[in-house]
């Protein structure tokens, strides 16, 4: 506790990169001195929640007792008793398991993310087959594959001659512009910390759960980091690194084919906190000025695939009632997030959205000079630069 309290806050005018690097370094050295990394083998698997039941435990004890009795004397009557006990135990486990997932689905029927996660567990879709023996060379091959895919798509897009139109020629500049961010206070930062999912990235100096547990000790440092970034229009370099893990798209695909994998990016936890603070301010600006596309359902509060489907269904029925035809065009872009042109995006943020000054500089810093490396178990690739696209796994990316 004393070591944690002895980490002083930096002076605000100091460069953002220095503040973040110094803070991460102190956290890591403190953790290494208090709880050095050890390797331990855990043989026992976690107990499923539906097995934490008094009735199940009692039936399990009876099964063990019947098994010991049968193994001791090998009598047929004791074997039949064991079979009956096993049957009763398995039936009870099946009922409790069904009840557990039924209750889970009922309680979270309005939470699509949790529902999909539950269905994946039930269907076994969350099992990910990968190469049996990951190596550094394999990670490097994955990195090259992901980079080549984006490069090929970008080359294909650039090869088509299209009319270059400046964003300012499409729409007039909004009356209100967003030139600077409002600095955040302790209350706002604490609320955002509680909202962001506490996932831990390998780039984090200490586990996120531990960081949140000692939030009060680090609140001043957190405020300094966030406000320094917002005030100076700089996204810290330490937050621009991503750890990419290859994930098999479907469990029935061949795990030896690179095209069957998609890259899943993990970003530092504090970078997500900073992104959330920026997201809240920019999103309020967009809603206040009615800049968002009114028919957009993705990544918007109170919108989802359900609202999009309801809109389409309503339009189709209206056309049918008015004896009109309906044509539905579906478009799926490969690596859409990864191939966004930074120059075009920044131009539109400036001329169509109305971002300028420090805010526009912040987004320019956020998009440029990003890097990634591929990690599989204890193996990893080298670091590679990212020349286009918006960060996957980020909070601002969808916005």
Secondary structure, 3 states (H helix, E strand, C coil): CHHHHCCCCCCCCCCHHHHHHHHHHHHHHHHHHHCCCCCCCCCCCCCCHHHCCHHHHHHHHHHHHHHHHHHHHCCHHHHHHHHHHHHHHHHHHHHHHHHHHHHHHHHCCCCHHHHHHHHHHHHCCCCCCCCCCCCHHHHHHHHHHHHHHHHHHHHHHHHCCCCCCCHHHCCCCCCCCECCCCCCCHHHHHHHHHHCCCCCCCCCCCCHHHHHHCHHHHHHHHHHHHHHHHHHCCCCHHHHEEEEEEEECCCCCCCCCHHHEEEEEEECHHHHHHHHHHHHHHHHHHHHCCCCCCCCCCCCCCCCHHHHHHHHHHHHHHHHHCCCCCCCCCCCCCCCHHHCCHHHHHHHHHHHHCECHHHHHHHHHHHCCEEEEEEECCEECCCEEECCCCCCCCCCCCC
